[in-house]
Amino acid sequence: MRIANHIVGSGTAVFAAYDAIAGSGMASRGLPQVCCGVLLVYTAGIFQDYLRRRDTRVVACLSANPNAPLSKISSTTGLNHDRVASSLQRLITDGLVVAEAGPSATTRFYRLAC
């Protein structure tokens, strides 16, 4: 997803620049397309930075509180449950966090992978 946003934004900017330079009669659309492509790349970068910061907060919490349930991570980080769950899913996929079954079927505990 990260690379796809950069490719789409960069591709839009390149094609728009070519259109503006080649003079296909659509030069008035070229500059706005370049701007849109650049903004898409910039916005994707800002969003990825936000996700990294949020994931870092979750990892810091798990470092101090191993085997913490979602509710504890949420209250410690100050993030809502959905955002913490999203970060945990990403961190599990990346192999940084391990989820373990809790006392009930719906409860899971999370810890850093060693």
Residue pairs with C-beta under 8 A, 6 or more apart in sequence:
2 44
2 48
5 40
5 41
5 44
6 41
6 44
6 45
8 40
9 37
9 38
9 39
9 40
9 41
9 42
9 44
10 37
10 41
11 37
12 33
12 34
12 36
12 37
12 40
13 33
13 34
13 37
13 38
13 41
14 37
15 33
16 29
16 30
16 31
16 32
16 33
16 34
16 36
16 37
17 30
17 34
19 26
19 27
19 29
19 30
19 33
20 27
20 30
20 31
20 33
20 34
21 30
51 87
51 90
54 79
54 83
54 87
55 87
55 90
55 91
57 77
57 79
57 87
58 73
58 77
58 79
58 84
58 87
58 88
58 91
58 97
59 91
59 96
59 97
59 112
61 68
61 72
61 73
61 76
61 77
62 68
62 73
62 97
62 110
62 111
62 112
63 112
64 76
65 72
65 73
65 76
66 111
66 112
67 100
67 109
67 110
67 111
68 76
68 109
68 110
68 111
69 102
69 107
69 108
69 109
69 110
70 81
70 84
70 85
70 88
70 108
70 110
71 81
73 79
73 84
73 88
73 110
74 80
74 81
74 84
77 84
79 87
88 97
88 99
88 110
91 97
92 98
92 99
95 113
96 112
96 113
97 110
97 111
97 112
97 113
98 110
98 111
98 112
98 113
99 108
99 109
99 110
100 108
100 109
100 110
100 111
101 107
101 108
101 109
102 108
102 109
